[in-house]
Amino acid sequence: MKTIKLEVRGMTCAHCEESVIKALKKINGITEIEVNRFENYAQFRLDETKANQEQVKQAIEAIGFQVV
Ligand SMILES: [Cu+2]
């Protein structure tokens, strides 16, 4: 398990945060999700035997946010 903090751009309200959290929850291997729109980040624990960072990035971008 590895803690990862990604810079996420484009979140403007609580709904945006929720959308990102939902997208992350769908990925197997992610736990302890924390998303903050004011500080533009998404942090979580990732089990790298189940998913990789690229998949996470794609999942966030697929719903309209940018991972810097
Ligand atoms: Cu929003």
PDB file of the backbone (N, CA, C, O) and the ligand in Angstrom, with CONECT records:
HET     CU  A 101       1
ATOM      1  N   MET A   1       0.839  -1.197   0.000  1.00  0.00           N
ATOM      2  CA  MET A   1       0.000   0.000   0.000  1.00  0.00           C
ATOM      3  C   MET A   1       0.868   1.239   0.000  1.00  0.00           C
ATOM      4  O   MET A   1       1.877   1.331   0.700  1.00  0.00           O
ATOM      5  N   LYS A   2       0.439   2.181  -0.808  1.00  0.00           N
ATOM      6  CA  LYS A   2       1.224   3.388  -0.971  1.00  0.00           C
ATOM      7  C   LYS A   2       0.276   4.579  -0.870  1.00  0.00           C
ATOM      8  O   LYS A   2      -0.829   4.529  -1.410  1.00  0.00           O
ATOM      9  N   THR A   3       0.682   5.636  -0.197  1.00  0.00           N
ATOM     10  CA  THR A   3      -0.149   6.830  -0.137  1.00  0.00           C
ATOM     11  C   THR A   3       0.209   7.720  -1.317  1.00  0.00           C
ATOM     12  O   THR A   3       1.377   8.026  -1.556  1.00  0.00           O
ATOM     13  N   ILE A   4      -0.822   8.127  -2.047  1.00  0.00           N
ATOM     14  CA  ILE A   4      -0.591   8.960  -3.225  1.00  0.00           C
ATOM     15  C   ILE A   4      -1.422  10.227  -3.128  1.00  0.00           C
ATOM     16  O   ILE A   4      -2.588  10.200  -2.736  1.00  0.00           O
ATOM     17  N   LYS A   5      -0.799  11.327  -3.490  1.00  0.00           N
ATOM     18  CA  LYS A   5      -1.497  12.605  -3.497  1.00  0.00           C
ATOM     19  C   LYS A   5      -1.357  13.185  -4.899  1.00  0.00           C
ATOM     20  O   LYS A   5      -0.257  13.467  -5.374  1.00  0.00           O
ATOM     21  N   LEU A   6      -2.525  13.357  -5.553  1.00  0.00           N
ATOM     22  CA  LEU A   6      -2.500  13.897  -6.903  1.00  0.00           C
ATOM     23  C   LEU A   6      -3.048  15.315  -6.906  1.00  0.00           C
ATOM     24  O   LEU A   6      -3.987  15.624  -6.172  1.00  0.00           O
ATOM     25  N   GLU A   7      -2.477  16.160  -7.714  1.00  0.00           N
ATOM     26  CA  GLU A   7      -3.023  17.501  -7.869  1.00  0.00           C
ATOM     27  C   GLU A   7      -4.136  17.407  -8.903  1.00  0.00           C
ATOM     28  O   GLU A   7      -3.914  16.988 -10.039  1.00  0.00           O
ATOM     29  N   VAL A   8      -5.352  17.809  -8.486  1.00  0.00           N
ATOM     30  CA  VAL A   8      -6.512  17.724  -9.379  1.00  0.00           C
ATOM     31  C   VAL A   8      -7.076  19.120  -9.598  1.00  0.00           C
ATOM     32  O   VAL A   8      -7.408  19.826  -8.646  1.00  0.00           O
ATOM     33  N   ARG A   9      -7.179  19.504 -10.852  1.00  0.00           N
ATOM     34  CA  ARG A   9      -7.698  20.824 -11.205  1.00  0.00           C
ATOM     35  C   ARG A   9      -9.118  20.734 -11.726  1.00  0.00           C
ATOM     36  O   ARG A   9      -9.492  19.745 -12.357  1.00  0.00           O
ATOM     37  N   GLY A  10      -9.902  21.752 -11.469  1.00  0.00           N
ATOM     38  CA  GLY A  10     -11.233  21.837 -12.051  1.00  0.00           C
ATOM     39  C   GLY A  10     -12.374  21.601 -11.078  1.00  0.00           C
ATOM     40  O   GLY A  10     -13.539  21.710 -11.462  1.00  0.00           O
ATOM     41  N   MET A  11     -12.067  21.280  -9.825  1.00  0.00           N
ATOM     42  CA  MET A  11     -13.136  21.058  -8.848  1.00  0.00           C
ATOM     43  C   MET A  11     -13.574  22.414  -8.282  1.00  0.00           C
ATOM     44  O   MET A  11     -12.767  23.154  -7.719  1.00  0.00           O
ATOM     45  N   THR A  12     -14.856  22.723  -8.442  1.00  0.00           N
ATOM     46  CA  THR A  12     -15.327  24.038  -7.986  1.00  0.00           C
ATOM     47  C   THR A  12     -16.331  23.977  -6.836  1.00  0.00           C
ATOM     48  O   THR A  12     -16.549  24.977  -6.151  1.00  0.00           O
ATOM     49  N   CYS A  13     -16.943  22.811  -6.620  1.00  0.00           N
ATOM     50  CA  CYS A  13     -17.931  22.745  -5.537  1.00  0.00           C
ATOM     51  C   CYS A  13     -17.941  21.358  -4.897  1.00  0.00           C
ATOM     52  O   CYS A  13     -17.177  20.473  -5.282  1.00  0.00           O
ATOM     53  N   ALA A  14     -18.817  21.193  -3.918  1.00  0.00           N
ATOM     54  CA  ALA A  14     -18.900  19.920  -3.199  1.00  0.00           C
ATOM     55  C   ALA A  14     -19.278  18.764  -4.127  1.00  0.00           C
ATOM     56  O   ALA A  14     -18.857  17.626  -3.920  1.00  0.00           O
ATOM     57  N   HIS A  15     -20.074  19.072  -5.147  1.00  0.00           N
ATOM     58  CA  HIS A  15     -20.462  18.021  -6.099  1.00  0.00           C
ATOM     59  C   HIS A  15     -19.257  17.509  -6.876  1.00  0.00           C
ATOM     60  O   HIS A  15     -19.137  16.314  -7.145  1.00  0.00           O
ATOM     61  N   CYS A  16     -18.382  18.416  -7.227  1.00  0.00           N
ATOM     62  CA  CYS A  16     -17.161  18.017  -7.934  1.00  0.00           C
ATOM     63  C   CYS A  16     -16.353  17.065  -7.047  1.00  0.00           C
ATOM     64  O   CYS A  16     -15.869  16.032  -7.508  1.00  0.00           O
ATOM     65  N   GLU A  17     -16.217  17.422  -5.793  1.00  0.00           N
ATOM     66  CA  GLU A  17     -15.475  16.570  -4.859  1.00  0.00           C
ATOM     67  C   GLU A  17     -16.122  15.188  -4.799  1.00  0.00           C
ATOM     68  O   GLU A  17     -15.443  14.164  -4.863  1.00  0.00           O
ATOM     69  N   GLU A  18     -17.441  15.182  -4.676  1.00  0.00           N
ATOM     70  CA  GLU A  18     -18.183  13.923  -4.611  1.00  0.00           C
ATOM     71  C   GLU A  18     -17.944  13.071  -5.845  1.00  0.00           C
ATOM     72  O   GLU A  18     -17.753  11.859  -5.751  1.00  0.00           O
ATOM     73  N   SER A  19     -17.958  13.724  -7.014  1.00  0.00           N
ATOM     74  CA  SER A  19     -17.748  12.992  -8.268  1.00  0.00           C
ATOM     75  C   SER A  19     -16.380  12.327  -8.276  1.00  0.00           C
ATOM     76  O   SER A  19     -16.235  11.180  -8.698  1.00  0.00           O
ATOM     77  N   VAL A  20     -15.385  13.058  -7.807  1.00  0.00           N
ATOM     78  CA  VAL A  20     -14.032  12.501  -7.792  1.00  0.00           C
ATOM     79  C   VAL A  20     -13.969  11.331  -6.803  1.00  0.00           C
ATOM     80  O   VAL A  20     -13.380  10.290  -7.094  1.00  0.00           O
ATOM     81  N   ILE A  21     -14.578  11.519  -5.643  1.00  0.00           N
ATOM     82  CA  ILE A  21     -14.588  10.454  -4.637  1.00  0.00           C
ATOM     83  C   ILE A  21     -15.271   9.199  -5.206  1.00  0.00           C
ATOM     84  O   ILE A  21     -14.773   8.084  -5.052  1.00  0.00           O
ATOM     85  N   LYS A  22     -16.413   9.405  -5.860  1.00  0.00           N
ATOM     86  CA  LYS A  22     -17.146   8.283  -6.460  1.00  0.00           C
ATOM     87  C   LYS A  22     -16.303   7.545  -7.484  1.00  0.00           C
ATOM     88  O   LYS A  22     -16.264   6.315  -7.506  1.00  0.00           O
ATOM     89  N   ALA A  23     -15.632   8.309  -8.330  1.00  0.00           N
ATOM     90  CA  ALA A  23     -14.803   7.705  -9.380  1.00  0.00           C
ATOM     91  C   ALA A  23     -13.664   6.896  -8.748  1.00  0.00           C
ATOM     92  O   ALA A  23     -13.304   5.824  -9.234  1.00  0.00           O
ATOM     93  N   LEU A  24     -13.109   7.427  -7.666  1.00  0.00           N
ATOM     94  CA  LEU A  24     -12.005   6.726  -7.002  1.00  0.00           C
ATOM     95  C   LEU A  24     -12.502   5.461  -6.310  1.00  0.00           C
ATOM     96  O   LEU A  24     -11.822   4.435  -6.303  1.00  0.00           O
ATOM     97  N   LYS A  25     -13.696   5.549  -5.728  1.00  0.00           N
ATOM     98  CA  LYS A  25     -14.265   4.385  -5.030  1.00  0.00           C
ATOM     99  C   LYS A  25     -14.517   3.202  -5.952  1.00  0.00           C
ATOM    100  O   LYS A  25     -14.512   2.050  -5.518  1.00  0.00           O
ATOM    101  N   LYS A  26     -14.737   3.501  -7.235  1.00  0.00           N
ATOM    102  CA  LYS A  26     -14.997   2.427  -8.209  1.00  0.00           C
ATOM    103  C   LYS A  26     -13.754   1.625  -8.530  1.00  0.00           C
ATOM    104  O   LYS A  26     -13.836   0.515  -9.057  1.00  0.00           O
ATOM    105  N   ILE A  27     -12.598   2.195  -8.210  1.00  0.00           N
ATOM    106  CA  ILE A  27     -11.353   1.510  -8.538  1.00  0.00           C
ATOM    107  C   ILE A  27     -10.972   0.560  -7.403  1.00  0.00           C
ATOM    108  O   ILE A  27     -10.857   0.953  -6.242  1.00  0.00           O
ATOM    109  N   ASN A  28     -10.786  -0.680  -7.778  1.00  0.00           N
ATOM    110  CA  ASN A  28     -10.400  -1.696  -6.826  1.00  0.00           C
ATOM    111  C   ASN A  28      -8.974  -1.415  -6.334  1.00  0.00           C
ATOM    112  O   ASN A  28      -8.072  -1.180  -7.139  1.00  0.00           O
ATOM    113  N   GLY A  29      -8.779  -1.440  -5.034  1.00  0.00           N
ATOM    114  CA  GLY A  29      -7.429  -1.227  -4.520  1.00  0.00           C
ATOM    115  C   GLY A  29      -7.196   0.144  -3.929  1.00  0.00           C
ATOM    116  O   GLY A  29      -6.108   0.437  -3.433  1.00  0.00           O
ATOM    117  N   ILE A  30      -8.225   0.995  -3.980  1.00  0.00           N
ATOM    118  CA  ILE A  30      -8.092   2.337  -3.401  1.00  0.00           C
ATOM    119  C   ILE A  30      -8.867   2.432  -2.095  1.00  0.00           C
ATOM    120  O   ILE A  30     -10.027   2.027  -2.016  1.00  0.00           O
ATOM    121  N   THR A  31      -8.211   2.971  -1.075  1.00  0.00           N
ATOM    122  CA  THR A  31      -8.872   3.187   0.216  1.00  0.00           C
ATOM    123  C   THR A  31      -8.441   4.543   0.775  1.00  0.00           C
ATOM    124  O   THR A  31      -7.576   5.219   0.218  1.00  0.00           O
ATOM    125  N   GLU A  32      -9.055   4.912   1.870  1.00  0.00           N
ATOM    126  CA  GLU A  32      -8.708   6.152   2.585  1.00  0.00           C
ATOM    127  C   GLU A  32      -8.674   7.377   1.670  1.00  0.00           C
ATOM    128  O   GLU A  32      -7.696   8.122   1.630  1.00  0.00           O
ATOM    129  N   ILE A  33      -9.768   7.557   0.943  1.00  0.00           N
ATOM    130  CA  ILE A  33      -9.852   8.656  -0.015  1.00  0.00           C
ATOM    131  C   ILE A  33     -10.128   9.990   0.687  1.00  0.00           C
ATOM    132  O   ILE A  33     -10.987  10.097   1.562  1.00  0.00           O
ATOM    133  N   GLU A  34      -9.381  10.975   0.273  1.00  0.00           N
ATOM    134  CA  GLU A  34      -9.560  12.321   0.803  1.00  0.00           C
ATOM    135  C   GLU A  34      -9.423  13.287  -0.368  1.00  0.00           C
ATOM    136  O   GLU A  34      -8.388  13.324  -1.033  1.00  0.00           O
ATOM    137  N   VAL A  35     -10.474  14.068  -0.615  1.00  0.00           N
ATOM    138  CA  VAL A  35     -10.447  14.996  -1.742  1.00  0.00           C
ATOM    139  C   VAL A  35     -10.708  16.405  -1.228  1.00  0.00           C
ATOM    140  O   VAL A  35     -11.614  16.625  -0.424  1.00  0.00           O
ATOM    141  N   ASN A  36      -9.919  17.341  -1.692  1.00  0.00           N
ATOM    142  CA  ASN A  36     -10.063  18.720  -1.237  1.00  0.00           C
ATOM    143  C   ASN A  36     -10.047  19.683  -2.418  1.00  0.00           C
ATOM    144  O   ASN A  36      -9.032  19.834  -3.098  1.00  0.00           O
ATOM    145  N   ARG A  37     -11.191  20.335  -2.652  1.00  0.00           N
ATOM    146  CA  ARG A  37     -11.287  21.231  -3.813  1.00  0.00           C
ATOM    147  C   ARG A  37     -10.585  22.565  -3.577  1.00  0.00           C
ATOM    148  O   ARG A  37     -10.174  23.227  -4.531  1.00  0.00           O
ATOM    149  N   PHE A  38     -10.446  22.959  -2.329  1.00  0.00           N
ATOM    150  CA  PHE A  38      -9.790  24.234  -2.032  1.00  0.00           C
ATOM    151  C   PHE A  38      -8.279  24.125  -2.251  1.00  0.00           C
ATOM    152  O   PHE A  38      -7.625  25.068  -2.696  1.00  0.00           O
ATOM    153  N   GLU A  39      -7.762  22.971  -1.931  1.00  0.00           N
ATOM    154  CA  GLU A  39      -6.317  22.774  -2.096  1.00  0.00           C
ATOM    155  C   GLU A  39      -5.998  21.932  -3.325  1.00  0.00           C
ATOM    156  O   GLU A  39      -4.846  21.570  -3.562  1.00  0.00           O
ATOM    157  N   ASN A  40      -7.039  21.626  -4.107  1.00  0.00           N
ATOM    158  CA  ASN A  40      -6.858  20.923  -5.383  1.00  0.00           C
ATOM    159  C   ASN A  40      -6.090  19.612  -5.287  1.00  0.00           C
ATOM    160  O   ASN A  40      -5.113  19.394  -6.003  1.00  0.00           O
ATOM    161  N   TYR A  41      -6.539  18.759  -4.405  1.00  0.00           N
ATOM    162  CA  TYR A  41      -5.861  17.467  -4.384  1.00  0.00           C
ATOM    163  C   TYR A  41      -6.821  16.313  -4.114  1.00  0.00           C
ATOM    164  O   TYR A  41      -7.928  16.486  -3.604  1.00  0.00           O
ATOM    165  N   ALA A  42      -6.346  15.145  -4.478  1.00  0.00           N
ATOM    166  CA  ALA A  42      -7.026  13.886  -4.156  1.00  0.00           C
ATOM    167  C   ALA A  42      -5.942  13.001  -3.571  1.00  0.00           C
ATOM    168  O   ALA A  42      -4.916  12.740  -4.200  1.00  0.00           O
ATOM    169  N   GLN A  43      -6.194  12.545  -2.349  1.00  0.00           N
ATOM    170  CA  GLN A  43      -5.213  11.678  -1.704  1.00  0.00           C
ATOM    171  C   GLN A  43      -5.868  10.350  -1.358  1.00  0.00           C
ATOM    172  O   GLN A  43      -7.048  10.303  -1.008  1.00  0.00           O
ATOM    173  N   PHE A  44      -5.108   9.285  -1.457  1.00  0.00           N
ATOM    174  CA  PHE A  44      -5.663   7.954  -1.183  1.00  0.00           C
ATOM    175  C   PHE A  44      -4.533   6.960  -0.986  1.00  0.00           C
ATOM    176  O   PHE A  44      -3.365   7.242  -1.257  1.00  0.00           O
ATOM    177  N   ARG A  45      -4.923   5.777  -0.501  1.00  0.00           N
ATOM    178  CA  ARG A  45      -3.965   4.677  -0.378  1.00  0.00           C
ATOM    179  C   ARG A  45      -4.218   3.752  -1.561  1.00  0.00           C
ATOM    180  O   ARG A  45      -5.364   3.428  -1.873  1.00  0.00           O
ATOM    181  N   LEU A  46      -3.161   3.339  -2.204  1.00  0.00           N
ATOM    182  CA  LEU A  46      -3.301   2.509  -3.391  1.00  0.00           C
ATOM    183  C   LEU A  46      -2.563   1.184  -3.235  1.00  0.00           C
ATOM    184  O   LEU A  46      -1.377   1.137  -2.906  1.00  0.00           O
ATOM    185  N   ASP A  47      -3.308   0.113  -3.484  1.00  0.00           N
ATOM    186  CA  ASP A  47      -2.709  -1.209  -3.518  1.00  0.00           C
ATOM    187  C   ASP A  47      -2.255  -1.440  -4.953  1.00  0.00           C
ATOM    188  O   ASP A  47      -3.067  -1.718  -5.836  1.00  0.00           O
ATOM    189  N   GLU A  48      -0.975  -1.325  -5.171  1.00  0.00           N
ATOM    190  CA  GLU A  48      -0.450  -1.372  -6.537  1.00  0.00           C
ATOM    191  C   GLU A  48      -0.501  -2.754  -7.187  1.00  0.00           C
ATOM    192  O   GLU A  48      -0.153  -2.907  -8.358  1.00  0.00           O
ATOM    193  N   THR A  49      -0.934  -3.754  -6.428  1.00  0.00           N
ATOM    194  CA  THR A  49      -1.121  -5.052  -7.065  1.00  0.00           C
ATOM    195  C   THR A  49      -2.502  -5.096  -7.716  1.00  0.00           C
ATOM    196  O   THR A  49      -2.792  -6.000  -8.499  1.00  0.00           O
ATOM    197  N   LYS A  50      -3.358  -4.117  -7.394  1.00  0.00           N
ATOM    198  CA  LYS A  50      -4.717  -4.095  -7.937  1.00  0.00           C
ATOM    199  C   LYS A  50      -4.982  -2.992  -8.953  1.00  0.00           C
ATOM    200  O   LYS A  50      -5.818  -3.147  -9.844  1.00  0.00           O
ATOM    201  N   ALA A  51      -4.286  -1.903  -8.820  1.00  0.00           N
ATOM    202  CA  ALA A  51      -4.487  -0.793  -9.759  1.00  0.00           C
ATOM    203  C   ALA A  51      -3.212   0.032  -9.816  1.00  0.00           C
ATOM    204  O   ALA A  51      -2.377  -0.026  -8.914  1.00  0.00           O
ATOM    205  N   ASN A  52      -3.075   0.795 -10.883  1.00  0.00           N
ATOM    206  CA  ASN A  52      -1.905   1.664 -10.942  1.00  0.00           C
ATOM    207  C   ASN A  52      -2.327   3.123 -11.057  1.00  0.00           C
ATOM    208  O   ASN A  52      -3.494   3.439 -11.291  1.00  0.00           O
ATOM    209  N   GLN A  53      -1.367   3.982 -10.889  1.00  0.00           N
ATOM    210  CA  GLN A  53      -1.629   5.416 -10.845  1.00  0.00           C
ATOM    211  C   GLN A  53      -2.209   5.940 -12.162  1.00  0.00           C
ATOM    212  O   GLN A  53      -3.010   6.874 -12.170  1.00  0.00           O
ATOM    213  N   GLU A  54      -1.798   5.335 -13.254  1.00  0.00           N
ATOM    214  CA  GLU A  54      -2.290   5.764 -14.562  1.00  0.00           C
ATOM    215  C   GLU A  54      -3.799   5.537 -14.676  1.00  0.00           C
ATOM    216  O   GLU A  54      -4.520   6.378 -15.214  1.00  0.00           O
ATOM    217  N   GLN A  55      -4.265   4.407 -14.170  1.00  0.00           N
ATOM    218  CA  GLN A  55      -5.711   4.109 -14.170  1.00  0.00           C
ATOM    219  C   GLN A  55      -6.475   5.149 -13.363  1.00  0.00           C
ATOM    220  O   GLN A  55      -7.559   5.585 -13.751  1.00  0.00           O
ATOM    221  N   VAL A  56      -5.898   5.533 -12.248  1.00  0.00           N
ATOM    222  CA  VAL A  56      -6.545   6.512 -11.372  1.00  0.00           C
ATOM    223  C   VAL A  56      -6.646   7.854 -12.100  1.00  0.00           C
ATOM    224  O   VAL A  56      -7.684   8.515 -12.089  1.00  0.00           O
ATOM    225  N   LYS A  57      -5.553   8.225 -12.722  1.00  0.00           N
ATOM    226  CA  LYS A  57      -5.496   9.481 -13.472  1.00  0.00           C
ATOM    227  C   LYS A  57      -6.573   9.478 -14.567  1.00  0.00           C
ATOM    228  O   LYS A  57      -7.294  10.460 -14.744  1.00  0.00           O
ATOM    229  N   GLN A  58      -6.671   8.372 -15.290  1.00  0.00           N
ATOM    230  CA  GLN A  58      -7.655   8.274 -16.360  1.00  0.00           C
ATOM    231  C   GLN A  58      -9.081   8.355 -15.836  1.00  0.00           C
ATOM    232  O   GLN A  58      -9.947   8.967 -16.462  1.00  0.00           O
ATOM    233  N   ALA A  59      -9.321   7.734 -14.683  1.00  0.00           N
ATOM    234  CA  ALA A  59     -10.664   7.745 -14.101  1.00  0.00           C
ATOM    235  C   ALA A  59     -11.079   9.164 -13.729  1.00  0.00           C
ATOM    236  O   ALA A  59     -12.238   9.539 -13.906  1.00  0.00           O
ATOM    237  N   ILE A  60     -10.148   9.944 -13.219  1.00  0.00           N
ATOM    238  CA  ILE A  60     -10.444  11.329 -12.831  1.00  0.00           C
ATOM    239  C   ILE A  60     -10.648  12.189 -14.080  1.00  0.00           C
ATOM    240  O   ILE A  60     -11.540  13.037 -14.122  1.00  0.00           O
ATOM    241  N   GLU A  61      -9.823  11.964 -15.078  1.00  0.00           N
ATOM    242  CA  GLU A  61      -9.936  12.755 -16.308  1.00  0.00           C
ATOM    243  C   GLU A  61     -11.184  12.406 -17.101  1.00  0.00           C
ATOM    244  O   GLU A  61     -11.727  13.241 -17.825  1.00  0.00           O
ATOM    245  N   ALA A  62     -11.635  11.163 -16.960  1.00  0.00           N
ATOM    246  CA  ALA A  62     -12.832  10.707 -17.684  1.00  0.00           C
ATOM    247  C   ALA A  62     -14.095  11.452 -17.214  1.00  0.00           C
ATOM    248  O   ALA A  62     -15.076  11.547 -17.951  1.00  0.00           O
ATOM    249  N   ILE A  63     -14.058  11.970 -16.000  1.00  0.00           N
ATOM    250  CA  ILE A  63     -15.232  12.697 -15.519  1.00  0.00           C
ATOM    251  C   ILE A  63     -15.024  14.217 -15.583  1.00  0.00           C
ATOM    252  O   ILE A  63     -15.790  14.983 -14.999  1.00  0.00           O
ATOM    253  N   GLY A  64     -13.992  14.630 -16.291  1.00  0.00           N
ATOM    254  CA  GLY A  64     -13.846  16.043 -16.609  1.00  0.00           C
ATOM    255  C   GLY A  64     -12.892  16.889 -15.783  1.00  0.00           C
ATOM    256  O   GLY A  64     -12.916  18.116 -15.879  1.00  0.00           O
ATOM    257  N   PHE A  65     -12.048  16.251 -14.967  1.00  0.00           N
ATOM    258  CA  PHE A  65     -11.082  17.028 -14.196  1.00  0.00           C
ATOM    259  C   PHE A  65      -9.676  16.739 -14.706  1.00  0.00           C
ATOM    260  O   PHE A  65      -9.436  15.745 -15.392  1.00  0.00           O
ATOM    261  N   GLN A  66      -8.769  17.616 -14.361  1.00  0.00           N
ATOM    262  CA  GLN A  66      -7.410  17.455 -14.847  1.00  0.00           C
ATOM    263  C   GLN A  66      -6.491  17.030 -13.709  1.00  0.00           C
ATOM    264  O   GLN A  66      -6.526  17.581 -12.608  1.00  0.00           O
ATOM    265  N   VAL A  67      -5.678  16.042 -14.009  1.00  0.00           N
ATOM    266  CA  VAL A  67      -4.659  15.632 -13.044  1.00  0.00           C
ATOM    267  C   VAL A  67      -3.352  16.241 -13.519  1.00  0.00           C
ATOM    268  O   VAL A  67      -2.877  15.958 -14.619  1.00  0.00           O
ATOM    269  N   VAL A  68      -2.777  17.088 -12.666  1.00  0.00           N
ATOM    270  CA  VAL A  68      -1.569  17.819 -13.077  1.00  0.00           C
ATOM    271  C   VAL A  68      -0.324  16.982 -12.810  1.00  0.00           C
ATOM    272  O   VAL A  68       0.790  17.426 -13.089  1.00  0.00           O
TER     273      VAL A  68
HETATM  274 CU    CU A 101     -18.807  21.230  -8.813  1.00  0.00          CU2+
END
